[in-house]
Amino acid sequence: MIAYKRVALLLSFVILGCTLNAQKAFPFHLPKEKPDQPLSLAMQRNYDQYLAPRPEHNELYSQFKYTELKGLDYSNGDGTISRRDPSKVIFHNGKYYVWYTYRHTSTPPQGAAKSNDTIPSSDWDLAEIWYATSEDGITWEEQGVAIKRPEKPQVGWRSVSTTDILFFKGKYYLYYQGFMEASGKRGDDCPVAVSYADSPDGPWTAHNEIVIPNGGKGEWDQYSIHDPYPLIYNDKIYLYYKSDFDGDPNLVRMQGLATADNPLGPFTKSPLNPVLNSGHETTLFPFKEGIAALVIKDGNEHFTIQYAPDGVNFSIAAITNSLMPIAGGPYIPDAFTNTDYGKGITWGISHAITAGTKGKQYSILMRFDCDLSLEIDDQEMKTHSNIWHYKPSDYYKLGLSKKQQQRIEAQNKAVKEK
């Protein structure tokens, strides 16, 4: 009986081996549809996770290209004027509009310890919300202040920054962070405030109430609600935001969601917050039946483009390169139309925070272009092998720190002494 079982087991192995050998290999021409055959986890992801098995066919994959904006003055780069954190771009009466954090101070930022009523601690300290208009999205005419800093102790008396725009039932709403102390002194206490107007040119009336309060003690967003970003989706206002938390040893940044029927609230936070486990700023747009997100910088899933069919549960739809727009404010024609099928984006405004020299740093606004749209097919934006364009000097700029060099020297010394 034992011998019989051994023979049967041997035959089963032979049959299994023949079956595996007879199994067809993966085809030379990459199938557009998932083939009906056993696949590795990597190949299953290629068909199940992404919108297409090839990046050039993936509507949520794109390169990003940049253009210098004309018409904006930066005081010859002395660090006293800075523009950053642009809003979404909207189109009204034949012109594009964008709002942004504007700092014009007597000195560049000096850090929290040296800051006072006229010296900023950070690039976004002692700032106001300004706006500009354009007919072509490249040459801009600055229109001046939209949201001034209110009198102390109102929300934002120290600084108002990081704004975004909502158009809802004939009115315009600017959401922004209101600082009550110099940034860097204690956890950036800057709840979300809002002002409203009948025209994108103002005048703006402050609501004078916090619209999205910080979380309770011990909750992930107890100290900060940053980068408010509203869209109209599912007949509601979906306002996404970022929070910094943990700090052991470093802060982590994730994205949350709050929804409301009225732009002035009350807003209800999603019970699934955080809804994105990565990203520094919030940049999202309606796409097909759901919401797409540009996830830059921080977190395990940085430099990805993600998609949530329900606006809440996001998955990676594409992985792109490190030149994603930072604090991107895209032009989204259907941001506020309550569309049931979003068409995507092709351009917007982002910022670069590395302008200037040491001690005179400031930020600039610039235009980005991409193909994350269902209405165009720009194959130049879909390339995925352009890393070789970087020069050796570009790599060396990301060289070792002094501490890392010392560690390597110590390791080499230890190896020689063995």
C-alpha positions as CSV (number, residue, x, y, z in Angstrom):
1,M,0.0,0.0,0.0
2,I,2.8,2.3,0.9
3,A,4.6,1.5,-2.4
4,Y,1.3,2.3,-4.3
5,K,1.0,5.7,-2.6
6,R,4.6,6.5,-3.5
7,V,4.0,5.6,-7.2
8,A,0.8,7.7,-7.2
9,L,2.6,10.7,-5.7
10,L,5.4,10.4,-8.2
11,L,2.9,10.2,-11.1
12,S,1.1,13.4,-9.8
13,F,4.4,15.3,-9.8
14,V,5.2,14.1,-13.4
15,I,1.7,15.2,-14.6
16,L,2.1,18.6,-12.8
17,G,5.5,19.1,-14.4
18,C,4.1,18.3,-17.8
19,T,1.3,20.7,-17.3
20,L,3.6,23.5,-16.3
21,N,5.9,22.8,-19.2
22,A,2.9,22.8,-21.6
23,Q,1.7,26.1,-20.2
24,K,2.0,28.8,-22.9
25,A,4.6,31.5,-22.3
26,F,3.6,35.2,-22.0
27,P,3.2,36.6,-25.5
28,F,5.8,38.8,-27.2
29,H,3.2,41.5,-28.1
30,L,1.9,42.9,-24.8
31,P,-1.8,42.2,-24.7
32,K,-4.1,45.2,-24.2
33,E,-6.4,43.0,-22.2
34,K,-5.4,40.8,-19.3
35,P,-4.6,37.3,-20.8
36,D,-6.3,34.2,-19.5
37,Q,-3.3,32.4,-18.0
38,P,-1.4,32.3,-14.7
39,L,0.4,35.6,-14.1
40,S,2.9,36.8,-11.5
41,L,1.7,39.4,-9.0
42,A,3.6,42.1,-11.0
43,M,1.8,41.3,-14.2
44,Q,-1.5,41.1,-12.4
45,R,-0.9,44.6,-11.1
46,N,-0.1,45.7,-14.6
47,Y,-3.6,44.9,-15.6
48,D,-5.7,45.3,-12.4
49,Q,-4.1,48.4,-10.8
50,Y,-3.3,50.7,-13.7
51,L,-5.7,52.0,-16.3
52,A,-3.7,50.4,-19.1
53,P,-0.8,47.9,-19.3
54,R,1.4,50.5,-21.1
55,P,2.1,54.0,-19.7
56,E,1.5,55.6,-23.1
57,H,-2.0,54.3,-23.0
58,N,-2.7,55.1,-19.4
59,E,-4.9,58.3,-19.2
60,L,-3.5,59.0,-15.7
61,Y,0.1,58.8,-16.6
62,S,2.0,61.9,-17.8
63,Q,5.3,63.7,-17.9
64,F,5.2,67.3,-16.7
65,K,6.8,70.2,-18.6
66,Y,7.3,73.8,-17.3
67,T,7.2,77.3,-18.7
68,E,8.3,80.5,-17.0
69,L,5.5,83.0,-16.3
70,K,5.8,86.5,-17.6
71,G,4.7,89.7,-15.9
72,L,5.5,88.9,-12.2
73,D,8.2,90.9,-10.4
74,Y,10.4,89.4,-7.8
75,S,12.4,92.4,-6.6
76,N,15.6,91.3,-8.4
77,G,15.7,88.1,-6.4
78,D,16.6,89.8,-3.1
79,G,14.1,87.5,-1.2
80,T,11.7,90.2,-0.1
81,I,8.9,89.2,-2.6
82,S,7.6,85.6,-2.8
83,R,4.7,84.0,-4.5
84,R,3.7,80.4,-3.8
85,D,0.9,77.9,-3.2
86,P,-1.3,78.8,-6.2
87,S,-5.0,78.0,-6.2
88,K,-6.8,76.2,-8.9
89,V,-7.0,78.2,-12.1
90,I,-10.5,79.3,-13.2
91,F,-11.8,81.0,-16.3
92,H,-14.2,84.0,-16.1
93,N,-15.1,86.7,-18.6
94,G,-12.4,85.8,-21.1
95,K,-9.6,85.6,-18.5
96,Y,-7.9,83.1,-16.4
97,Y,-7.6,83.8,-12.6
98,V,-5.2,82.4,-10.0
99,W,-4.8,83.3,-6.3
100,Y,-1.7,82.6,-4.3
101,T,0.3,83.3,-1.1
102,Y,2.1,86.7,-1.5
103,R,4.8,87.9,0.8
104,H,6.4,91.3,0.5
105,T,8.5,92.0,3.6
106,S,11.5,94.1,4.5
107,T,13.8,91.1,4.8
108,P,13.8,87.5,3.6
109,P,12.6,84.9,6.2
110,Q,14.9,84.8,9.3
111,G,13.5,81.8,11.2
112,A,11.0,81.7,14.1
113,A,13.5,82.9,16.8
114,K,14.4,86.1,14.9
115,S,10.9,86.9,13.6
116,N,8.9,89.9,14.8
117,D,6.1,92.1,13.5
118,T,8.0,92.9,10.3
119,I,10.5,90.1,10.0
120,P,9.0,86.8,8.7
121,S,9.9,83.5,10.2
122,S,9.2,81.5,7.0
123,D,8.4,82.1,3.3
124,W,4.6,82.0,4.1
125,D,4.8,84.2,7.2
126,L,3.4,87.8,7.2
127,A,1.7,87.0,3.9
128,E,-1.6,87.9,2.2
129,I,-3.6,86.3,-0.6
130,W,-3.1,88.1,-3.9
131,Y,-4.3,87.3,-7.4
132,A,-3.5,87.7,-11.0
133,T,-5.2,87.3,-14.4
134,S,-4.1,86.2,-17.8
135,E,-5.5,85.7,-21.3
136,D,-3.1,82.9,-22.3
137,G,-2.0,81.3,-19.1
138,I,1.6,82.5,-19.6
139,T,1.6,86.3,-19.3
140,W,0.0,87.4,-16.1
141,E,-1.1,90.7,-14.8
142,E,-1.1,91.0,-11.0
143,Q,-4.3,92.5,-9.7
144,G,-3.3,93.0,-6.1
145,V,-4.6,91.8,-2.7
146,A,-7.7,89.7,-2.4
147,I,-7.5,88.7,1.3
148,K,-5.7,91.0,3.7
149,R,-4.5,89.9,7.1
150,P,-7.3,90.8,9.6
151,E,-6.8,92.6,12.9
152,K,-5.6,90.7,15.9
153,P,-6.9,88.4,17.4
154,Q,-9.0,87.3,14.4
155,V,-8.1,84.1,12.5
156,G,-5.2,84.9,10.2
157,W,-4.0,88.1,11.9
158,R,-0.4,86.8,11.6
159,S,-0.6,85.5,8.1
160,V,-3.1,84.2,5.5
161,S,-1.8,81.7,3.0
162,T,-2.3,78.6,0.9
163,T,-5.6,79.5,-0.6
164,D,-7.9,77.7,-3.0
165,I,-11.1,78.7,-4.9
166,L,-14.6,77.4,-5.0
167,F,-17.5,78.5,-7.2
168,F,-20.9,77.5,-5.8
169,K,-24.4,78.7,-6.7
170,G,-23.3,82.0,-8.2
171,K,-20.8,83.0,-5.5
172,Y,-17.0,82.6,-5.1
173,Y,-15.3,81.3,-2.0
174,L,-11.6,81.5,-1.0
175,Y,-10.5,79.0,1.6
176,Y,-7.1,79.6,3.2
177,Q,-5.0,79.0,6.3
178,G,-5.1,81.6,9.0
179,F,-2.0,81.8,11.2
180,M,-2.3,83.2,14.8
181,E,1.5,83.1,15.4
182,A,4.7,83.0,13.5
183,S,5.2,79.7,11.7
184,G,7.7,77.4,13.4
185,K,7.0,78.4,17.0
186,R,4.4,75.7,17.8
187,G,3.0,73.3,15.4
188,D,1.8,75.8,12.8
189,D,-1.6,76.7,14.4
190,C,-3.5,77.7,11.3
191,P,-7.1,76.5,11.0
192,V,-9.0,76.9,7.7
193,A,-10.9,80.2,7.2
194,V,-13.1,81.3,4.3
195,S,-14.1,84.6,2.6
196,Y,-16.8,84.9,-0.1
197,A,-17.6,87.4,-3.0
198,D,-20.0,87.8,-5.9
199,S,-17.1,88.2,-8.3
200,P,-13.6,86.7,-8.6
201,D,-12.4,90.3,-8.4
202,G,-14.0,90.8,-5.0
203,P,-14.6,92.5,-2.7
204,W,-14.2,89.6,-0.3
205,T,-16.2,89.3,2.9
206,A,-14.6,87.2,5.7
207,H,-16.8,84.6,7.3
208,N,-14.9,85.1,10.6
209,E,-15.4,81.6,11.7
210,I,-13.2,78.5,11.5
211,V,-14.8,76.2,8.9
212,I,-12.7,73.0,9.5
213,P,-11.5,72.8,13.1
214,N,-8.4,70.8,14.1
215,G,-9.0,67.3,15.4
216,G,-9.3,66.4,19.0
217,K,-6.4,65.5,21.3
218,G,-4.6,62.5,20.1
219,E,-6.1,62.6,16.6
220,W,-4.0,62.7,13.5
221,D,-5.0,66.3,12.6
222,Q,-5.1,67.8,16.1
223,Y,-2.4,70.4,15.3
224,S,-2.8,71.3,11.6
225,I,-5.3,71.5,8.8
226,H,-3.4,72.7,5.7
227,D,-3.9,73.2,2.0
228,P,-7.8,73.3,1.8
229,Y,-8.8,72.2,-1.7
230,P,-12.5,72.2,-2.6
231,L,-14.3,70.4,-5.5
232,I,-18.0,69.8,-6.2
233,Y,-18.6,66.0,-6.3
234,N,-21.7,63.8,-5.6
235,D,-23.8,67.0,-5.1
236,K,-21.6,68.0,-2.2
237,I,-18.5,70.1,-1.5
238,Y,-15.6,67.8,-1.1
239,L,-12.8,69.7,0.7
240,Y,-9.5,67.8,0.8
241,Y,-6.7,68.9,3.2
242,K,-3.3,67.9,4.5
243,S,-2.1,67.4,8.1
244,D,1.3,67.0,9.6
245,F,1.5,64.5,12.5
246,D,3.5,61.9,14.5
247,G,7.0,63.4,14.6
248,D,8.7,60.3,15.8
249,P,11.3,61.0,14.6
250,N,10.0,63.1,11.7
251,L,6.6,64.5,10.7
252,V,4.5,62.4,8.3
253,R,2.0,64.1,6.0
254,M,-1.2,62.6,4.8
255,Q,-4.4,63.9,3.2
256,G,-7.9,64.0,4.7
257,L,-11.4,64.8,3.4
258,A,-14.3,66.9,4.8
259,T,-17.7,67.3,3.1
260,A,-20.5,69.8,3.3
261,D,-23.7,70.9,1.7
262,N,-22.9,74.6,2.3
263,P,-19.5,76.3,1.5
264,L,-19.6,77.8,5.0
265,G,-20.2,74.4,6.7
266,P,-20.7,72.6,8.8
267,F,-18.1,70.2,7.3
268,T,-18.0,66.5,8.3
269,K,-14.7,64.7,8.2
270,S,-14.6,61.4,6.6
271,P,-14.5,58.5,9.1
272,L,-11.8,56.9,6.8
273,N,-9.4,59.8,7.2
274,P,-6.6,60.0,6.1
275,V,-7.8,59.1,2.7
276,L,-4.3,59.4,1.1
277,N,-1.3,58.1,3.0
278,S,1.2,60.3,1.2
279,G,1.7,63.7,-0.4
280,H,2.7,67.2,0.7
281,E,0.2,69.5,-1.0
282,T,-3.3,68.6,-2.2
283,T,-4.0,68.6,-6.0
284,L,-7.0,66.7,-7.2
285,F,-9.5,66.8,-10.0
286,P,-12.7,65.0,-11.2
287,F,-11.8,62.1,-13.5
288,K,-14.3,59.8,-15.1
289,E,-16.7,58.7,-12.3
290,G,-14.3,59.5,-9.5
291,I,-11.5,61.8,-8.3
292,A,-7.8,61.7,-9.3
293,A,-5.0,62.9,-7.1
294,L,-1.4,64.1,-7.7
295,V,0.6,62.7,-4.8
296,I,4.0,64.4,-4.5
297,K,6.9,64.3,-2.2
298,D,6.1,62.8,1.3
299,G,5.1,59.2,2.1
300,N,5.4,55.7,0.8
301,E,3.4,56.5,-2.3
302,H,5.0,59.8,-3.3
303,F,5.4,60.6,-7.0
304,T,2.3,58.7,-7.9
305,I,-1.0,59.6,-9.5
306,Q,-3.9,58.0,-7.7
307,Y,-7.6,57.4,-8.4
308,A,-10.7,56.9,-6.2
309,P,-13.9,55.8,-8.0
310,D,-15.8,57.2,-4.9
311,G,-13.5,60.1,-4.1
312,V,-12.4,58.4,-0.9
313,N,-10.7,55.1,-1.5
314,F,-7.6,55.8,-3.6
315,S,-5.3,53.4,-5.4
316,I,-2.2,54.0,-7.4
317,A,-3.1,54.5,-11.1
318,A,0.4,55.6,-12.3
319,I,3.9,56.2,-11.1
320,T,5.7,59.2,-12.6
321,N,8.9,61.0,-12.0
322,S,10.1,63.5,-9.4
323,L,9.2,66.5,-11.6
324,M,5.6,66.5,-10.6
325,P,4.1,70.0,-9.9
326,I,4.7,71.1,-6.4
327,A,1.5,72.7,-4.9
328,G,-0.1,72.3,-8.3
329,G,-3.2,74.4,-9.0
330,P,-4.6,73.0,-12.3
331,Y,-7.1,74.5,-14.6
332,I,-10.1,72.2,-14.2
333,P,-13.1,73.2,-16.4
334,D,-15.4,70.8,-14.5
335,A,-14.2,71.4,-11.0
336,F,-17.5,72.9,-9.9
337,T,-20.0,71.5,-12.4
338,N,-20.9,68.5,-10.3
339,T,-19.9,66.4,-13.3
340,D,-20.6,62.7,-13.3
341,Y,-17.7,62.1,-15.8
342,G,-14.6,64.2,-15.2
343,K,-12.5,65.0,-18.3
344,G,-9.1,65.6,-16.5
345,I,-6.5,68.3,-16.8
346,T,-3.8,69.6,-19.2
347,W,-2.2,72.5,-17.4
348,G,-2.0,74.6,-14.3
349,I,0.2,76.7,-12.1
350,S,2.7,75.3,-9.5
351,H,5.5,76.8,-7.5
352,A,9.3,76.3,-7.0
353,I,10.5,77.1,-3.5
354,T,14.2,77.1,-4.4
355,A,14.6,80.5,-6.1
356,G,17.3,82.9,-4.8
357,T,20.5,82.3,-3.1
358,K,21.4,81.4,0.5
359,G,19.8,83.8,2.9
360,K,17.7,85.3,0.1
361,Q,15.4,82.3,-0.8
362,Y,12.0,82.9,-2.1
363,S,9.4,81.1,-4.2
364,I,8.1,81.7,-7.7
365,L,5.1,80.6,-9.7
366,M,5.5,78.7,-12.9
367,R,3.2,77.0,-15.4
368,F,3.1,73.2,-15.8
369,D,1.6,71.3,-18.8
370,C,0.7,67.6,-18.9
371,D,-1.7,65.1,-20.5
372,L,-4.0,63.8,-17.8
373,S,-7.0,64.5,-20.0
374,L,-9.5,62.3,-21.8
375,E,-9.8,64.9,-24.5
376,I,-6.2,64.9,-25.9
377,D,-3.6,62.4,-26.7
378,D,-0.2,64.0,-26.4
379,Q,2.3,61.1,-26.8
380,E,5.2,63.4,-26.0
381,M,3.8,63.7,-22.5
382,K,3.5,59.9,-22.2
383,T,7.2,59.0,-22.6
384,H,8.6,57.0,-19.7
385,S,12.3,56.6,-20.4
386,N,13.6,60.2,-20.3
387,I,15.8,59.9,-17.1
388,W,18.9,59.8,-19.3
389,H,18.4,63.5,-20.1
390,Y,19.9,64.3,-16.7
391,K,23.6,65.3,-16.7
392,P,26.1,63.9,-14.2
393,S,26.2,67.3,-12.5
394,D,22.5,66.9,-11.8
395,Y,23.2,63.7,-9.9
396,Y,26.1,65.2,-8.0
397,K,23.9,68.0,-6.7
398,L,22.3,65.2,-4.7
399,G,25.6,64.2,-3.1
400,L,26.4,62.9,0.3
401,S,26.2,65.1,3.3
402,K,29.2,65.7,5.5
403,K,27.8,63.3,8.2
404,Q,27.4,60.6,5.5
405,Q,30.9,61.1,4.2
406,Q,32.2,60.7,7.8
407,R,30.2,57.5,8.2
408,I,31.7,56.0,5.0
409,E,35.2,57.0,6.0
410,A,34.7,55.2,9.4
411,Q,33.4,52.1,7.7
412,N,36.3,52.0,5.3
413,K,38.7,52.4,8.2
414,A,37.1,49.6,10.1
415,V,37.3,47.3,7.1
416,K,41.1,48.0,6.8
417,E,41.7,47.3,10.5
418,K,40.1,43.9,10.4
